[in-house]
Amino acid sequence: MFTNKPLCEVCGREPATMFVGFKSAADDQVARWQFVCRNEPADESEAFSIADIFASPSATVDMLAHLHQTGRMDWQPFMDMIARLRSSTITPA
């Protein structure tokens, strides 16, 4: 799927397998997103398999539409995570 497999943002050793969104303590919005391995604690409010999300263009669109429809999505933290994911999968020149 990727040239370089992204490593878990928590442990830094295992391949990331999930996008995980954590709720803010102040409100019901998902305020922080990370890509993590299966070994990390599951106290998330949103979790998606990376392989399932990128299985097809329609799977990606379905996940994005789901997040949008919840009405509690802060897109900036999510897109910041996507930028980190992209950086972690690019082979240095």
Jmol script that loads the backbone (N, CA, C; Angstrom):
load data "model"
ATOM      1  N   MET A   1       0.821  -1.194   0.000  1.00  0.00           N
ATOM      2  CA  MET A   1       0.000   0.000   0.000  1.00  0.00           C
ATOM      3  C   MET A   1       0.868   1.262   0.000  1.00  0.00           C
ATOM      4  N   PHE A   2       1.891   1.302   0.884  1.00  0.00           N
ATOM      5  CA  PHE A   2       2.783   2.452   0.965  1.00  0.00           C
ATOM      6  C   PHE A   2       4.198   2.002   0.623  1.00  0.00           C
ATOM      7  N   THR A   3       5.017   2.912   0.104  1.00  0.00           N
ATOM      8  CA  THR A   3       6.423   2.604  -0.148  1.00  0.00           C
ATOM      9  C   THR A   3       7.101   2.232   1.164  1.00  0.00           C
ATOM     10  N   ASN A   4       6.925   3.064   2.175  1.00  0.00           N
ATOM     11  CA  ASN A   4       7.403   2.770   3.523  1.00  0.00           C
ATOM     12  C   ASN A   4       6.186   2.623   4.413  1.00  0.00           C
ATOM     13  N   LYS A   5       6.167   1.577   5.235  1.00  0.00           N
ATOM     14  CA  LYS A   5       5.042   1.398   6.152  1.00  0.00           C
ATOM     15  C   LYS A   5       5.162   2.399   7.288  1.00  0.00           C
ATOM     16  N   PRO A   6       4.066   3.094   7.593  1.00  0.00           N
ATOM     17  CA  PRO A   6       4.121   4.040   8.707  1.00  0.00           C
ATOM     18  C   PRO A   6       4.217   3.288  10.033  1.00  0.00           C
ATOM     19  N   LEU A   7       5.053   3.801  10.934  1.00  0.00           N
ATOM     20  CA  LEU A   7       5.177   3.205  12.259  1.00  0.00           C
ATOM     21  C   LEU A   7       4.211   3.883  13.222  1.00  0.00           C
ATOM     22  N   CYS A   8       3.804   3.144  14.217  1.00  0.00           N
ATOM     23  CA  CYS A   8       2.907   3.637  15.251  1.00  0.00           C
ATOM     24  C   CYS A   8       3.452   4.932  15.851  1.00  0.00           C
ATOM     25  N   GLU A   9       2.588   5.945  15.959  1.00  0.00           N
ATOM     26  CA  GLU A   9       3.010   7.219  16.541  1.00  0.00           C
ATOM     27  C   GLU A   9       3.191   7.136  18.050  1.00  0.00           C
ATOM     28  N   VAL A  10       2.729   6.074  18.678  1.00  0.00           N
ATOM     29  CA  VAL A  10       2.872   5.946  20.123  1.00  0.00           C
ATOM     30  C   VAL A  10       4.137   5.168  20.472  1.00  0.00           C
ATOM     31  N   CYS A  11       4.259   3.931  19.967  1.00  0.00           N
ATOM     32  CA  CYS A  11       5.416   3.103  20.335  1.00  0.00           C
ATOM     33  C   CYS A  11       6.607   3.323  19.411  1.00  0.00           C
ATOM     34  N   GLY A  12       6.352   3.715  18.154  1.00  0.00           N
ATOM     35  CA  GLY A  12       7.438   3.962  17.211  1.00  0.00           C
ATOM     36  C   GLY A  12       8.142   2.730  16.684  1.00  0.00           C
ATOM     37  N   ARG A  13       7.621   1.544  16.997  1.00  0.00           N
ATOM     38  CA  ARG A  13       8.273   0.299  16.578  1.00  0.00           C
ATOM     39  C   ARG A  13       7.417  -0.547  15.642  1.00  0.00           C
ATOM     40  N   GLU A  14       6.159  -0.677  15.958  1.00  0.00           N
ATOM     41  CA  GLU A  14       5.260  -1.556  15.204  1.00  0.00           C
ATOM     42  C   GLU A  14       4.602  -0.788  14.052  1.00  0.00           C
ATOM     43  N   PRO A  15       4.257  -1.493  12.968  1.00  0.00           N
ATOM     44  CA  PRO A  15       3.542  -0.834  11.876  1.00  0.00           C
ATOM     45  C   PRO A  15       2.176  -0.318  12.344  1.00  0.00           C
ATOM     46  N   ALA A  16       1.822   0.857  11.897  1.00  0.00           N
ATOM     47  CA  ALA A  16       0.508   1.424  12.216  1.00  0.00           C
ATOM     48  C   ALA A  16      -0.555   0.672  11.435  1.00  0.00           C
ATOM     49  N   THR A  17      -1.642   0.328  12.113  1.00  0.00           N
ATOM     50  CA  THR A  17      -2.738  -0.393  11.467  1.00  0.00           C
ATOM     51  C   THR A  17      -4.073   0.336  11.591  1.00  0.00           C
ATOM     52  N   MET A  18      -4.137   1.370  12.443  1.00  0.00           N
ATOM     53  CA  MET A  18      -5.408   2.057  12.718  1.00  0.00           C
ATOM     54  C   MET A  18      -5.210   3.566  12.729  1.00  0.00           C
ATOM     55  N   PHE A  19      -6.255   4.284  12.309  1.00  0.00           N
ATOM     56  CA  PHE A  19      -6.386   5.709  12.604  1.00  0.00           C
ATOM     57  C   PHE A  19      -7.253   5.776  13.849  1.00  0.00           C
ATOM     58  N   VAL A  20      -6.817   6.501  14.855  1.00  0.00           N
ATOM     59  CA  VAL A  20      -7.563   6.600  16.096  1.00  0.00           C
ATOM     60  C   VAL A  20      -7.783   8.061  16.425  1.00  0.00           C
ATOM     61  N   GLY A  21      -9.056   8.399  16.710  1.00  0.00           N
ATOM     62  CA  GLY A  21      -9.413   9.755  17.098  1.00  0.00           C
ATOM     63  C   GLY A  21      -9.826   9.787  18.553  1.00  0.00           C
ATOM     64  N   PHE A  22      -9.256  10.707  19.295  1.00  0.00           N
ATOM     65  CA  PHE A  22      -9.531  10.827  20.723  1.00  0.00           C
ATOM     66  C   PHE A  22     -10.368  12.067  20.976  1.00  0.00           C
ATOM     67  N   LYS A  23     -11.397  11.925  21.794  1.00  0.00           N
ATOM     68  CA  LYS A  23     -12.282  13.041  22.112  1.00  0.00           C
ATOM     69  C   LYS A  23     -11.593  14.047  23.023  1.00  0.00           C
ATOM     70  N   SER A  24     -12.018  15.271  22.884  1.00  0.00           N
ATOM     71  CA  SER A  24     -11.597  16.332  23.781  1.00  0.00           C
ATOM     72  C   SER A  24     -12.323  16.172  25.106  1.00  0.00           C
ATOM     73  N   ALA A  25     -11.670  16.515  26.192  1.00  0.00           N
ATOM     74  CA  ALA A  25     -12.327  16.459  27.499  1.00  0.00           C
ATOM     75  C   ALA A  25     -13.370  17.569  27.628  1.00  0.00           C
ATOM     76  N   ALA A  26     -13.186  18.637  26.865  1.00  0.00           N
ATOM     77  CA  ALA A  26     -14.067  19.805  26.983  1.00  0.00           C
ATOM     78  C   ALA A  26     -15.391  19.653  26.244  1.00  0.00           C
ATOM     79  N   ASP A  27     -15.406  18.891  25.165  1.00  0.00           N
ATOM     80  CA  ASP A  27     -16.640  18.736  24.384  1.00  0.00           C
ATOM     81  C   ASP A  27     -16.654  17.364  23.723  1.00  0.00           C
ATOM     82  N   ASP A  28     -17.568  17.158  22.810  1.00  0.00           N
ATOM     83  CA  ASP A  28     -17.735  15.850  22.180  1.00  0.00           C
ATOM     84  C   ASP A  28     -16.955  15.732  20.869  1.00  0.00           C
ATOM     85  N   GLN A  29     -16.148  16.746  20.522  1.00  0.00           N
ATOM     86  CA  GLN A  29     -15.409  16.686  19.269  1.00  0.00           C
ATOM     87  C   GLN A  29     -14.174  15.806  19.404  1.00  0.00           C
ATOM     88  N   VAL A  30     -13.833  15.159  18.299  1.00  0.00           N
ATOM     89  CA  VAL A  30     -12.580  14.423  18.237  1.00  0.00           C
ATOM     90  C   VAL A  30     -11.485  15.461  18.046  1.00  0.00           C
ATOM     91  N   ALA A  31     -10.599  15.566  19.016  1.00  0.00           N
ATOM     92  CA  ALA A  31      -9.625  16.656  19.038  1.00  0.00           C
ATOM     93  C   ALA A  31      -8.207  16.229  18.662  1.00  0.00           C
ATOM     94  N   ARG A  32      -7.950  14.935  18.675  1.00  0.00           N
ATOM     95  CA  ARG A  32      -6.589  14.463  18.405  1.00  0.00           C
ATOM     96  C   ARG A  32      -6.667  13.159  17.630  1.00  0.00           C
ATOM     97  N   TRP A  33      -5.885  13.064  16.573  1.00  0.00           N
ATOM     98  CA  TRP A  33      -5.819  11.860  15.750  1.00  0.00           C
ATOM     99  C   TRP A  33      -4.394  11.344  15.713  1.00  0.00           C
ATOM    100  N   GLN A  34      -4.242  10.014  15.732  1.00  0.00           N
ATOM    101  CA  GLN A  34      -2.948   9.373  15.590  1.00  0.00           C
ATOM    102  C   GLN A  34      -3.110   8.111  14.751  1.00  0.00           C
ATOM    103  N   PHE A  35      -2.020   7.701  14.110  1.00  0.00           N
ATOM    104  CA  PHE A  35      -1.993   6.374  13.498  1.00  0.00           C
ATOM    105  C   PHE A  35      -1.200   5.486  14.437  1.00  0.00           C
ATOM    106  N   VAL A  36      -1.802   4.362  14.805  1.00  0.00           N
ATOM    107  CA  VAL A  36      -1.256   3.519  15.872  1.00  0.00           C
ATOM    108  C   VAL A  36      -1.253   2.044  15.472  1.00  0.00           C
ATOM    109  N   CYS A  37      -0.473   1.261  16.211  1.00  0.00           N
ATOM    110  CA  CYS A  37      -0.455  -0.187  16.014  1.00  0.00           C
ATOM    111  C   CYS A  37      -1.579  -0.826  16.832  1.00  0.00           C
ATOM    112  N   ARG A  38      -1.791  -2.085  16.621  1.00  0.00           N
ATOM    113  CA  ARG A  38      -2.875  -2.785  17.324  1.00  0.00           C
ATOM    114  C   ARG A  38      -2.598  -2.971  18.802  1.00  0.00           C
ATOM    115  N   ASN A  39      -1.364  -2.711  19.251  1.00  0.00           N
ATOM    116  CA  ASN A  39      -1.002  -2.919  20.648  1.00  0.00           C
ATOM    117  C   ASN A  39      -1.338  -1.740  21.558  1.00  0.00           C
ATOM    118  N   GLU A  40      -1.764  -0.640  20.983  1.00  0.00           N
ATOM    119  CA  GLU A  40      -2.024   0.552  21.796  1.00  0.00           C
ATOM    120  C   GLU A  40      -3.409   0.476  22.432  1.00  0.00           C
ATOM    121  N   PRO A  41      -3.576   1.118  23.575  1.00  0.00           N
ATOM    122  CA  PRO A  41      -4.872   1.083  24.281  1.00  0.00           C
ATOM    123  C   PRO A  41      -6.021   1.581  23.396  1.00  0.00           C
ATOM    124  N   ALA A  42      -7.167   0.982  23.577  1.00  0.00           N
ATOM    125  CA  ALA A  42      -8.332   1.306  22.747  1.00  0.00           C
ATOM    126  C   ALA A  42      -9.333   2.167  23.506  1.00  0.00           C
ATOM    127  N   ASP A  43      -8.901   3.354  23.929  1.00  0.00           N
ATOM    128  CA  ASP A  43      -9.824   4.261  24.611  1.00  0.00           C
ATOM    129  C   ASP A  43     -10.289   5.375  23.676  1.00  0.00           C
ATOM    130  N   GLU A  44     -10.243   5.080  22.394  1.00  0.00           N
ATOM    131  CA  GLU A  44     -10.567   6.065  21.374  1.00  0.00           C
ATOM    132  C   GLU A  44     -12.066   6.272  21.223  1.00  0.00           C
ATOM    133  N   SER A  45     -12.424   7.367  20.588  1.00  0.00           N
ATOM    134  CA  SER A  45     -13.823   7.592  20.272  1.00  0.00           C
ATOM    135  C   SER A  45     -14.124   7.243  18.821  1.00  0.00           C
ATOM    136  N   GLU A  46     -13.105   7.214  17.984  1.00  0.00           N
ATOM    137  CA  GLU A  46     -13.239   6.801  16.589  1.00  0.00           C
ATOM    138  C   GLU A  46     -12.006   5.962  16.242  1.00  0.00           C
ATOM    139  N   ALA A  47     -12.211   4.857  15.556  1.00  0.00           N
ATOM    140  CA  ALA A  47     -11.081   4.034  15.124  1.00  0.00           C
ATOM    141  C   ALA A  47     -11.402   3.409  13.774  1.00  0.00           C
ATOM    142  N   PHE A  48     -10.424   3.452  12.884  1.00  0.00           N
ATOM    143  CA  PHE A  48     -10.607   2.928  11.534  1.00  0.00           C
ATOM    144  C   PHE A  48      -9.356   2.168  11.119  1.00  0.00           C
ATOM    145  N   SER A  49      -9.535   1.019  10.527  1.00  0.00           N
ATOM    146  CA  SER A  49      -8.432   0.241   9.989  1.00  0.00           C
ATOM    147  C   SER A  49      -7.848   0.970   8.783  1.00  0.00           C
ATOM    148  N   ILE A  50      -6.536   1.174   8.783  1.00  0.00           N
ATOM    149  CA  ILE A  50      -5.890   1.854   7.658  1.00  0.00           C
ATOM    150  C   ILE A  50      -6.080   1.044   6.377  1.00  0.00           C
ATOM    151  N   ALA A  51      -5.936  -0.277   6.454  1.00  0.00           N
ATOM    152  CA  ALA A  51      -6.113  -1.121   5.262  1.00  0.00           C
ATOM    153  C   ALA A  51      -7.536  -1.003   4.722  1.00  0.00           C
ATOM    154  N   ASP A  52      -8.533  -0.967   5.612  1.00  0.00           N
ATOM    155  CA  ASP A  52      -9.925  -0.847   5.162  1.00  0.00           C
ATOM    156  C   ASP A  52     -10.198   0.521   4.536  1.00  0.00           C
ATOM    157  N   ILE A  53      -9.632   1.579   5.126  1.00  0.00           N
ATOM    158  CA  ILE A  53      -9.857   2.932   4.609  1.00  0.00           C
ATOM    159  C   ILE A  53      -9.332   3.067   3.187  1.00  0.00           C
ATOM    160  N   PHE A  54      -8.152   2.517   2.946  1.00  0.00           N
ATOM    161  CA  PHE A  54      -7.530   2.671   1.641  1.00  0.00           C
ATOM    162  C   PHE A  54      -7.717   1.456   0.736  1.00  0.00           C
ATOM    163  N   ALA A  55      -8.669   0.586   1.066  1.00  0.00           N
ATOM    164  CA  ALA A  55      -8.940  -0.600   0.256  1.00  0.00           C
ATOM    165  C   ALA A  55      -9.443  -0.224  -1.136  1.00  0.00           C
ATOM    166  N   SER A  56     -10.147   0.890  -1.220  1.00  0.00           N
ATOM    167  CA  SER A  56     -10.681   1.359  -2.502  1.00  0.00           C
ATOM    168  C   SER A  56     -11.028   2.836  -2.373  1.00  0.00           C
ATOM    169  N   PRO A  57     -11.171   3.521  -3.493  1.00  0.00           N
ATOM    170  CA  PRO A  57     -11.595   4.924  -3.421  1.00  0.00           C
ATOM    171  C   PRO A  57     -12.941   5.086  -2.704  1.00  0.00           C
ATOM    172  N   SER A  58     -13.875   4.171  -2.936  1.00  0.00           N
ATOM    173  CA  SER A  58     -15.186   4.305  -2.288  1.00  0.00           C
ATOM    174  C   SER A  58     -15.088   4.088  -0.784  1.00  0.00           C
ATOM    175  N   ALA A  59     -14.186   3.225  -0.334  1.00  0.00           N
ATOM    176  CA  ALA A  59     -13.996   3.023   1.109  1.00  0.00           C
ATOM    177  C   ALA A  59     -13.472   4.299   1.759  1.00  0.00           C
ATOM    178  N   THR A  60     -12.554   4.978   1.080  1.00  0.00           N
ATOM    179  CA  THR A  60     -12.018   6.241   1.602  1.00  0.00           C
ATOM    180  C   THR A  60     -13.117   7.293   1.672  1.00  0.00           C
ATOM    181  N   VAL A  61     -13.898   7.407   0.621  1.00  0.00           N
ATOM    182  CA  VAL A  61     -14.996   8.377   0.605  1.00  0.00           C
ATOM    183  C   VAL A  61     -16.017   8.052   1.686  1.00  0.00           C
ATOM    184  N   ASP A  62     -16.343   6.780   1.869  1.00  0.00           N
ATOM    185  CA  ASP A  62     -17.310   6.384   2.900  1.00  0.00           C
ATOM    186  C   ASP A  62     -16.832   6.787   4.290  1.00  0.00           C
ATOM    187  N   MET A  63     -15.549   6.567   4.587  1.00  0.00           N
ATOM    188  CA  MET A  63     -15.025   6.930   5.900  1.00  0.00           C
ATOM    189  C   MET A  63     -15.048   8.441   6.097  1.00  0.00           C
ATOM    190  N   LEU A  64     -14.642   9.195   5.089  1.00  0.00           N
ATOM    191  CA  LEU A  64     -14.667  10.653   5.202  1.00  0.00           C
ATOM    192  C   LEU A  64     -16.092  11.172   5.366  1.00  0.00           C
ATOM    193  N   ALA A  65     -17.035  10.592   4.628  1.00  0.00           N
ATOM    194  CA  ALA A  65     -18.441  10.994   4.758  1.00  0.00           C
ATOM    195  C   ALA A  65     -18.971  10.675   6.151  1.00  0.00           C
ATOM    196  N   HIS A  66     -18.602   9.511   6.683  1.00  0.00           N
ATOM    197  CA  HIS A  66     -19.016   9.145   8.037  1.00  0.00           C
ATOM    198  C   HIS A  66     -18.522  10.182   9.047  1.00  0.00           C
ATOM    199  N   LEU A  67     -17.247  10.536   8.954  1.00  0.00           N
ATOM    200  CA  LEU A  67     -16.695  11.525   9.881  1.00  0.00           C
ATOM    201  C   LEU A  67     -17.406  12.865   9.759  1.00  0.00           C
ATOM    202  N   HIS A  68     -17.700  13.263   8.545  1.00  0.00           N
ATOM    203  CA  HIS A  68     -18.392  14.539   8.321  1.00  0.00           C
ATOM    204  C   HIS A  68     -19.806  14.509   8.902  1.00  0.00           C
ATOM    205  N   GLN A  69     -20.492  13.399   8.741  1.00  0.00           N
ATOM    206  CA  GLN A  69     -21.882  13.293   9.197  1.00  0.00           C
ATOM    207  C   GLN A  69     -22.020  13.269  10.712  1.00  0.00           C
ATOM    208  N   THR A  70     -20.949  12.933  11.422  1.00  0.00           N
ATOM    209  CA  THR A  70     -21.069  12.902  12.876  1.00  0.00           C
ATOM    210  C   THR A  70     -21.324  14.289  13.443  1.00  0.00           C
ATOM    211  N   GLY A  71     -20.908  15.337  12.715  1.00  0.00           N
ATOM    212  CA  GLY A  71     -21.132  16.701  13.176  1.00  0.00           C
ATOM    213  C   GLY A  71     -20.223  17.115  14.322  1.00  0.00           C
ATOM    214  N   ARG A  72     -19.283  16.266  14.675  1.00  0.00           N
ATOM    215  CA  ARG A  72     -18.382  16.599  15.787  1.00  0.00           C
ATOM    216  C   ARG A  72     -16.927  16.487  15.363  1.00  0.00           C
ATOM    217  N   MET A  73     -16.705  16.713  14.081  1.00  0.00           N
ATOM    218  CA  MET A  73     -15.365  16.549  13.524  1.00  0.00           C
ATOM    219  C   MET A  73     -14.659  17.888  13.407  1.00  0.00           C
ATOM    220  N   ASP A  74     -13.469  17.975  14.003  1.00  0.00           N
ATOM    221  CA  ASP A  74     -12.564  19.096  13.801  1.00  0.00           C
ATOM    222  C   ASP A  74     -11.548  18.608  12.773  1.00  0.00           C
ATOM    223  N   TRP A  75     -11.655  19.109  11.566  1.00  0.00           N
ATOM    224  CA  TRP A  75     -10.857  18.570  10.465  1.00  0.00           C
ATOM    225  C   TRP A  75      -9.374  18.882  10.571  1.00  0.00           C
ATOM    226  N   GLN A  76      -8.984  19.952  11.239  1.00  0.00           N
ATOM    227  CA  GLN A  76      -7.564  20.305  11.297  1.00  0.00           C
ATOM    228  C   GLN A  76      -6.708  19.211  11.938  1.00  0.00           C
ATOM    229  N   PRO A  77      -7.070  18.678  13.123  1.00  0.00           N
ATOM    230  CA  PRO A  77      -6.250  17.597  13.694  1.00  0.00           C
ATOM    231  C   PRO A  77      -6.197  16.352  12.800  1.00  0.00           C
ATOM    232  N   PHE A  78      -7.301  16.045  12.128  1.00  0.00           N
ATOM    233  CA  PHE A  78      -7.318  14.886  11.234  1.00  0.00           C
ATOM    234  C   PHE A  78      -6.359  15.100  10.067  1.00  0.00           C
ATOM    235  N   MET A  79      -6.421  16.275   9.451  1.00  0.00           N
ATOM    236  CA  MET A  79      -5.556  16.553   8.307  1.00  0.00           C
ATOM    237  C   MET A  79      -4.087  16.675   8.730  1.00  0.00           C
ATOM    238  N   ASP A  80      -3.843  17.145   9.947  1.00  0.00           N
ATOM    239  CA  ASP A  80      -2.470  17.158  10.467  1.00  0.00           C
ATOM    240  C   ASP A  80      -1.936  15.728  10.555  1.00  0.00           C
ATOM    241  N   MET A  81      -2.791  14.787  11.007  1.00  0.00           N
ATOM    242  CA  MET A  81      -2.389  13.381  11.076  1.00  0.00           C
ATOM    243  C   MET A  81      -2.117  12.837   9.667  1.00  0.00           C
ATOM    244  N   ILE A  82      -2.965  13.179   8.709  1.00  0.00           N
ATOM    245  CA  ILE A  82      -2.771  12.719   7.329  1.00  0.00           C
ATOM    246  C   ILE A  82      -1.437  13.238   6.782  1.00  0.00           C
ATOM    247  N   ALA A  83      -1.088  14.478   7.088  1.00  0.00           N
ATOM    248  CA  ALA A  83       0.197  15.032   6.648  1.00  0.00           C
ATOM    249  C   ALA A  83       1.361  14.265   7.287  1.00  0.00           C
ATOM    250  N   ARG A  84       1.242  13.933   8.583  1.00  0.00           N
ATOM    251  CA  ARG A  84       2.291  13.142   9.244  1.00  0.00           C
ATOM    252  C   ARG A  84       2.386  11.750   8.622  1.00  0.00           C
ATOM    253  N   LEU A  85       1.232  11.148   8.324  1.00  0.00           N
ATOM    254  CA  LEU A  85       1.215   9.828   7.692  1.00  0.00           C
ATOM    255  C   LEU A  85       1.920   9.892   6.342  1.00  0.00           C
ATOM    256  N   ARG A  86       1.592  10.878   5.549  1.00  0.00           N
ATOM    257  CA  ARG A  86       2.218  11.032   4.233  1.00  0.00           C
ATOM    258  C   ARG A  86       3.732  11.158   4.373  1.00  0.00           C
ATOM    259  N   SER A  87       4.176  11.998   5.290  1.00  0.00           N
ATOM    260  CA  SER A  87       5.626  12.185   5.507  1.00  0.00           C
ATOM    261  C   SER A  87       6.298  10.889   5.916  1.00  0.00           C
ATOM    262  N   SER A  88       5.613  10.082   6.721  1.00  0.00           N
ATOM    263  CA  SER A  88       6.215   8.841   7.212  1.00  0.00           C
ATOM    264  C   SER A  88       6.271   7.750   6.156  1.00  0.00           C
ATOM    265  N   THR A  89       5.568   7.916   5.044  1.00  0.00           N
ATOM    266  CA  THR A  89       5.542   6.870   4.022  1.00  0.00           C
ATOM    267  C   THR A  89       6.392   7.195   2.801  1.00  0.00           C
ATOM    268  N   ILE A  90       6.953   8.390   2.764  1.00  0.00           N
ATOM    269  CA  ILE A  90       7.757   8.802   1.620  1.00  0.00           C
ATOM    270  C   ILE A  90       9.207   8.361   1.816  1.00  0.00           C
ATOM    271  N   THR A  91       9.774   7.796   0.776  1.00  0.00           N
ATOM    272  CA  THR A  91      11.186   7.410   0.820  1.00  0.00           C
ATOM    273  C   THR A  91      12.040   8.654   0.639  1.00  0.00           C
ATOM    274  N   PRO A  92      12.969   8.898   1.574  1.00  0.00           N
ATOM    275  CA  PRO A  92      13.850  10.076   1.419  1.00  0.00           C
ATOM    276  C   PRO A  92      14.663   9.988   0.134  1.00  0.00           C
ATOM    277  N   ALA A  93      14.904  11.130  -0.468  1.00  0.00           N
ATOM    278  CA  ALA A  93      15.651  11.174  -1.740  1.00  0.00           C
ATOM    279  C   ALA A  93      17.128  10.984  -1.525  1.00  0.00           C
TER     280      ALA A  93
END
end "model"
wireframe off; spacefill off
backbone 0.3
color backbone group
